[in-house]
């Protein structure tokens, strides 16, 4: 270890890492493997994290892009992001034994959208076109849906009746992410209806709030998460907005130690799909060049748990599986 005698303070965001929807999705795959044995098939990445996907693949999960890649009748899991009705119908035609790992908060958005569609409202989906959750939501709402992500897009919306407009949001966006778009929608369509801000994903909001507090105390921010993770990218952007160096790393191998050589206080957080193991490995790498002290930021303690599908509720989760993610915080 190269050490100049000055300890590096590391402050961990609270909360960080796995949210209840991600924990549930991973738990579903692990219990399905325990109940049915390998292989079980998963449409798309179960969550946006390479370590999670690789670990589950090693245990016997097979990840596919489309349903027609799955053998007829096989056990198949839909990812936490949700799927379209077309995918559901395709699975039915192939007689797949489907277990749905869609996050319950995403399912709630689907139901809200269908309710507005039944009333013949135009629906504005605030989210990022091409994101798996948005693609699934589009395919779950049998009506007119417009996808936007920026306030300026509101001006060009072409709706059938300005008095019958509603909105829903991608769950990996926070109140802060959507407030300007919603404000623009309400200005142009005063009669617009939509979910209460309390329906926004708790985990996204909590992690962003924690990073905002963290950035007030650090001179560099490390976000552990996948580059295709919407919520992880937003955490990095918050750091940049504070004018501090902020980096998104998928694991400790992506950490360039030159980034921290002149830092005094480093903040570390993790996106909602990133396991705590990756955070601890990042801290361990920092310790190869500096003496490190680790502190936890005061923050929200999350106690949210979602029910498992009935067919897996009584299946014990393998201890090895729990040990892979449940690492003691430094």
N, C-alpha and C positions, 0 to 999 in steps of 0.2 A: 504494500500500500504506500502510495506517495501522499504524504500529509504535510501541509505547511504549518501545522499546529493550530489552525483555526477551524473549529468544528463547524460543520454544515448543519444548519437547522432545517429539518424537514417537518412540514406541517401537513397532516392528512386531513382532507375534507371529510366532513360528516354531514350527511350520508354520502356514500360513494359505492360504485360497483353494483352487483346484482340487485334488481328490483324483484318484486313478487311475481310479476308475469314471466320474467326470465327464469327465476327459480322453479316455477311451476313447469315451464316448458322442458327444461333440462330434466327435472324430476320425472316427467312423463316418459321421456325417452329411456331413462335408466330403469324405471319400473317396467316398461314394456319389454325391454331386453331381459329383465329378470323373469317376467311371466311367460313370454312367448319364445325366448331364446333368439339368437341371431340367425338370420338378419332381420332387422326391422327397417323399413324404408321411411325416409324423411324427405318431404318435398321442400326444396330450398334449404338454406342454412337454418337450423332450428332457431338460432339467434345470431346476430352479427358479431361473431368472435371466432377467430381461427383456432385458438387453443381449445375452446369448447367443442367445436366441430371435429377437430382432429382427435380429441380424447374420446368422443362418442363413436367416431369412426373406428378407432382401435378396439372398441368394445363390441362392435358388430353392427352399428348403424350404417346404412347406405344412403347417401344423400343424392337426390336426383333433382333435375330441373323441372321435369314434366311428369305428369301422372302416367303417360303411356310408356315410361321407362320402367314401371313397376310391374312385376309379374302378377298375373291375374290372381286375385284372392289373397294377396300378401297383406301383412300388417303394415299400415301406412300412417304416418303422423304428419299432420299439417303444422307448419311452423307457427311461432308466436305472433307473426305479422298478420296472419289471417289469409284466406284465399277467396277467390270469386265463386259465384254460383256455378260457373262453367267448370271450374276445377272440381267442385263437389259433385256435379253431375257426371263428369268423366270418371271419377272414383267409383261412383255407383255403377256405372256401366261395366267397369272392370271388376266389379264385385270385391272391391278392396275392403279390408277390415280396418276402417278408419278410426283413428283416435285424434281428436281435435285439441291441439295445444295453443290455439289462438288465445292471446291475452284477453281476459274478461273485459278489460277496458276498451280493447279494440272491438270486441263483440258488441259492447254498448253503443259504440259509434255506428256500427252497422244497423243496429235496431233503430237508432234515432233517425238515420238516413232513410230507412224504409218507411218509418212513420211519416216523415215529411213527404216522401214520394207518394204515399197513399192519399195524401191531401192535395196532390198535384202541384206542389211547390217546386220551383227551381231550387236546386241545392248547390251551394257553394262549398266545396271541400277545400279547406285551407291546408295545404301540404305540398310536398315535393313530388311532381309527376315522375314516375319511374321507380319511386320507392316501393318495395314490396307491400307495405301496409296500404299505401294509397291505391295500388293496383288491385289489391284484394277488396278494398272498400268500394271502389268504382264498380267492381263486378258483383257487389252485394246489393246495390241500390238500383231498382228497376225504374229509373226516372231520369230527368234531365239534371246532369251534374256538371258543374264547372270547377276545374281545379286551378287555384291560384296560390301564390306564395308571397307576393309583394303587394303593398298598398296601391301602387300605381296601376296594377292590373284591374283594379275595381272599375276604373273609368271606362274600360273597354268591354265590360261584361254586357252581353246581349241576352237579357232575360225576357220571358214571355209576358210576365205581368209583374211590375215593380211592387205590387201589393202582396205578392205571394212568393216571397224569397226567404230561404232559410240557409243556415250554415252549420257545418260540422268541422272538426279539426283532426288532423293527424295527431295521434297520441304522443308522439315523441317531440312535439312542440310544446313549449311552456306558455303561460299567460303572457310573459314578456315577449315571446316570439310572435304571438298572434294579435296582440292588443292593437297595433297600428293598422293591421289589415281589418280587424273587426270594427275599429273606429271609422275607417274609410267606408266599409260596407253600411254601417248605420247612418253615415252622413248621406250616402247616395240612396239608400233604401230604408227610410225611417221605420217602415213596418216590419223589417226583417226579424226573424225569430231564430234562436239558436240555444245551445245548452248553456247552463250557468257556468261561470268560470271555475266553479268548484268541481266540475266534471273533467277538467283538464287533468292529464295524468299526474298523479301526486309525485311519482318518482322523478319525472323530468323536471318539474318545478323545484322539488327539494334539492336536487343535485345542482341546478343552476344557482339557486339561492346560496348554497354552501360555497360554490366557487366564487360568487360575487364577494362574499365575506373573506374568503381565502385570499383573493387578489389584493385586498387592502393591507395584507400583512407580509406578502412575499415579493421577491424580485424576479422570480422565474416560476412558470407553471408547467408541470408535466401532466398530461392527460393520458391515461392508459385506456386504449380502446381501439376498435377497428376503424380503418379509414372509410369504410362504407357504412359506418354507424352515424346516423343523423344526430343523435343526442350527444355523442362524443365530440363530433365536429363543432357543435354549438358550444360545448364547454371550452374548447380551445379558443373559439372566437371571442368568448367573454374575456379571456385573459388578454387577447390582443386589444380589445376595446379599452382595457385598463392601461394600455401602453406598456405592458411588460412582455418579455419574451415568453411565448407559449408554444408548446410542441405536443403533437399527438403521436404517441408511440404505441405500436401493437404489443410490444413486449420489451424486456430489458435489452434484447439484442439490437433494438433500434435506437437505444439511448446513446447519444454522442456525448461522451464525458467532457468534451471541450465546452459544451453548453453551460456546464455548471462550475467550471474552474474558477470563475470570478464571482460566483453567487454566494450570498450569505444566508438567504432563506429561500428554500424551494418548497412550493406547494405541490402536492400530489393528489390527484383524484382519479376516478375511473368511471367510464361510461356504464350504463345500466346493463350491458351484456358482458362486462369484463370481470372475470373472477379475481378474488382477493390474492390468489397465488401470484398473479402478474404484478400486482402492486408490491408485494413482498420481494419478488425477484428484482424489481427496479430499485428498491431501497438497498438490497444486498449489493447491487452493482455500484451504487453510489459509495458504499462502504469500502470498495476496493481502492478508492483514491482519497477519501477524506474520512475523518472521524465524523460520525453522523449522530445527531440527537433527533429523536422522533417525538412529535407531539400530535395530539388529536385536537382538531377544531371542535369547539362546542357546536352542536347542531341537532337537527331533528333525529329522533330515534324512531325508525320505522318498524311498525309491528303489523304490517299488512301481510295477510296470507290468503291465497286463493285456493278454493277446493279443487281437488283432482277429479278427473272423469271417474264416474262410478266404477267402471271396469278395472280401475287401477288403485282405487282407494285403499283396498285391503292388502295390496302387495307391498312387502317391506322394501325399503330402498337399500340397496347394497351399501355396506359400510365403506367399502373402497370408493364408491361413488361419492359419498358424503365427504370423505377425507380429501378428495381431489380438489374440492372448492373451499371447504371450511378451514381456513388457515388462521391461526392466532395472529391478530394484528400486533405489529412491532410496538 
